[in-house]
Amino acid sequence: MKKSSKFVSLMCGALLALGVASCGPTDDDRIKVTFWHTMGQANEALVEDMLKEFYAEHSGIVVELVNRGGYDQLRDAINQSFPAGTTPTMAFCYPDHVADYMEYAVDLTSYVNSTEEFDGETLGFSFDDGHHVEEGVEVSGVDDYVDAYWEEGTQYANEGIYSAAFSKSTEVLFYNVDVFKELKLTPPTIWDNPDDPDDPTSFTYVARKLREYVEGEGLEWGGDDGYRALGYDSDDNLYISFSEQLGIPYTSMDETEHYPFGANGGNAEAKNMVQTVKNWYDQGYIITGGVLGEGSYTSTLFAEDEKIFMSIGSSGGTRYNITNSFEVGVAKVPQWNLDNVKTISQGPSICFFNTASEEQLNAAWLVYRHITNSANTASYAISTGYSPVRISSYDVAKYKAHLEGGELKEDGTTVPYAVNSERWLQSKVANITMTMDNDYFVSPVFKGSAVARIQVGSIITDVLTGVKTIDEAFTSAYTICTYA
């Protein structure tokens, strides 16, 4: 049973009237939870607002939010913190990062259904955190999380739950509606149809028509400064997603099959896949973030420079695809096989470290439950473009209004979002991603898989830019992964 904040306030008032200088724990007495993350100022402010409500019930706990840069910088900082004795209580993570520091990660299994009380609250998930009806039965706790999001934290080599979903994203296709309407094109659903080059649902057909359009206007196509059909923000994700869709080995948890993309001189299917992407690049059909250089994104080419007509990027980065120059559309990422739809799941989970005290871990778990309850994960999703991690969030009134394209006001009315505004585009993305729960995949994770991710991205970058041949790129990636 939680203590009533009203009761605490009345007691504080009474003590102050008696001349007592303070009520409740001082800063030095509070349980300190250190939370390292990758959020920018705007998203961090959203979490700070959530914590204000948390503190009303748990005044003896304080959370220190610390930005540690991007995900790779955060991973490096965590690895460096172990010998330095500066490890946080909890942190944002990707599964392949956790695999690198499994010996320090806390198995959360005992927390999920715990009946133990801490700071006046039962530790285990509660009905009030979020619940929904499934096949006529009211479910809550783990069952209220999107399956793929929760299962991500259970796929490690060690049995247990070593990370818990916070906010999730995937890749989506942003496209120039105005040009597509003018050319009577539809967003591609498949990458290529070798049996029918004029299949209007294929990327290669759409790219060819866009090239004809650009060159018909007397404009430059391809090369360093010309127009292209598509930008793919992440070279890593391009390689991994294509591999998953085509059924080509990428990495494995089996010690004898690590890095199969390079074993025995390289996987022939994988090399053919990279050759296809190279052909598209040479034809001016595609460009990637890696080709543009570190810190560059194809969303800039799409929304600002208007040099590409489609951009594949994270749904969490929706705001970077907004423009007032044309209407932006959203669609699912094309597939190699519509009978085996695979779209990558990404976005931060949270892990906890055994270097913290038991009371710090208990407090951190209560914080996690609070910031991912149905109301809070819905609010975070609306403001950021990420997807809620709880199914019950889709029944939250303001999230329903968001899906319908407007903001729910206090008087119960809904005000439509302005066309091409940030929330308007995020609403369109949300309507796409809410249909994709069964499409998501997460690649296998093990110690060293984070290096593999980086190296397969380098294969794409190095081959497209001509720095290495396909054979050289695969050999280099395999060598680096093997000796990392």
NORWO-V295659 format. One record per pair of residues at least 12 apart in sequence whose C-alpha atoms are under 6 Angstrom apart, sorted by the first residue. I is the first residue (numbers start at 1). J is the second residue. D is the distance in Angstrom with one decimal. If there is no record, write none. Layout:
BEGIN
i:j:d
I:J:D
I:J:D
END
This chain:
BEGIN
i:j:d
1:120:5.9
1:121:5.8
2:120:5.1
2:121:5.6
25:60:5.8
30:60:4.6
30:61:5.1
31:61:4.7
32:62:5.1
32:63:5.9
33:63:4.7
33:89:5.7
33:360:5.9
34:63:5.8
34:64:4.8
34:88:5.0
34:89:5.1
35:64:5.9
35:65:5.0
35:90:5.0
35:91:5.3
36:66:4.8
36:67:5.9
36:91:4.6
37:67:5.1
37:91:5.7
37:92:5.0
38:67:5.4
38:68:5.9
38:69:5.4
38:70:5.4
89:352:5.8
89:353:5.7
89:356:5.5
90:351:5.6
90:352:4.3
91:350:5.4
91:351:5.6
92:348:5.6
92:349:5.6
92:350:4.6
93:348:5.6
93:349:5.3
93:350:5.6
96:445:5.0
96:449:5.6
96:450:5.1
99:446:5.1
99:447:5.0
100:447:4.8
104:353:5.4
104:354:5.5
105:352:5.8
105:353:4.8
106:162:5.9
106:352:5.4
106:353:5.4
106:354:5.6
107:160:5.7
107:161:5.2
107:162:5.0
108:161:5.2
109:161:5.6
111:124:5.5
112:124:4.9
112:125:5.9
125:141:5.1
127:140:5.7
129:373:4.6
130:373:5.8
130:374:5.0
130:392:5.8
131:144:5.7
131:392:5.6
132:392:5.3
144:390:5.5
144:391:5.5
145:389:5.7
145:390:4.2
145:391:5.7
146:389:5.8
146:390:5.8
146:391:5.9
149:165:5.9
163:350:5.4
163:351:4.5
164:349:5.2
164:350:5.2
165:349:4.2
166:348:5.9
166:349:4.8
167:347:5.9
167:348:5.8
167:389:5.9
168:346:5.8
168:347:4.3
168:386:5.5
168:387:5.2
169:315:5.4
169:316:5.5
169:346:5.2
169:347:5.1
169:386:5.1
169:387:5.8
170:314:5.5
170:315:5.6
170:344:5.8
170:345:5.0
170:346:5.6
171:313:5.2
171:314:4.5
171:315:5.7
172:312:5.6
172:313:5.9
172:332:5.2
172:333:5.3
173:311:5.7
173:312:4.6
173:330:5.6
173:331:5.1
173:332:5.7
173:333:5.3
174:310:5.5
174:311:5.2
174:329:5.6
174:330:4.7
175:309:5.7
175:310:4.3
175:328:5.8
175:329:5.1
176:309:5.4
176:328:5.3
177:327:5.4
177:328:5.7
177:329:5.6
188:201:4.7
188:202:5.0
188:203:5.0
188:334:6.0
189:201:5.5
189:334:4.3
190:202:4.8
190:334:4.6
190:335:4.6
190:336:5.6
191:203:4.7
191:334:5.7
191:335:5.8
191:336:5.6
192:204:5.7
207:229:5.3
207:285:5.7
222:284:4.1
227:307:4.7
227:308:5.8
228:284:5.2
228:285:5.3
228:308:5.0
229:285:4.9
229:286:6.0
229:308:5.2
229:309:5.4
230:286:4.8
230:308:5.7
230:310:4.6
230:311:5.5
231:286:5.7
231:287:4.9
231:288:5.4
231:298:5.1
231:311:4.7
232:288:4.7
232:311:5.9
232:312:4.9
233:288:5.5
233:289:4.5
233:297:5.6
233:298:5.3
233:313:5.3
234:289:5.8
235:290:6.0
235:457:4.6
236:453:6.0
236:456:6.0
236:457:3.8
245:336:5.9
245:342:5.7
252:444:5.9
253:446:5.8
262:474:5.7
262:478:4.8
278:464:5.5
290:461:5.3
291:461:5.6
299:321:5.6
303:321:5.3
303:323:5.3
316:385:5.0
316:386:4.8
319:422:5.7
341:439:5.7
342:439:5.1
342:440:5.8
343:439:5.7
343:440:5.0
344:440:5.5
344:441:5.2
345:440:5.4
345:441:5.8
345:442:6.0
374:392:5.8
374:393:4.6
378:393:5.2
385:426:5.2
402:427:5.9
403:427:5.4
405:417:5.9
405:427:5.8
452:481:5.9
455:477:5.2
459:473:5.2
END
